[in-house]
Amino acid sequence: PIVLESPDIQLGSSLATESAILGDTLVNLLQGIAADLKSALLVASGQLGNNGVPLEPLGSAFRTAADALTVYSNQLEKTKSNIVKIE
């Protein structure tokens, strides 16, 4: 392994200015957002109109979006490096 300790590490160029992302923290945050949004979509998908009839096609669209969020959330784990670790 290579361990670099410095108050300022620039990768790729001495002019690098973009911040590195804490992968685990970001993935956890995005998964939380996805879970909250999925819950809201599932609640919205079951809403009834004024005459008690389900609001379609909105309900179907909300359920489809909720299912997609599950897929995206599961894929987030794969975006993290197994080799590079940062603090």
Buried (B, 14 or more C-beta within 10 A) or exposed (E): EEEEEEEEEEEEEEEEEEEEEEBEEEBEEBBEEBEEBBEEBBEBBEEEEEEEEEBEEEBEBBBEBBEEBEEEBEEBEEEEEEEEEEE
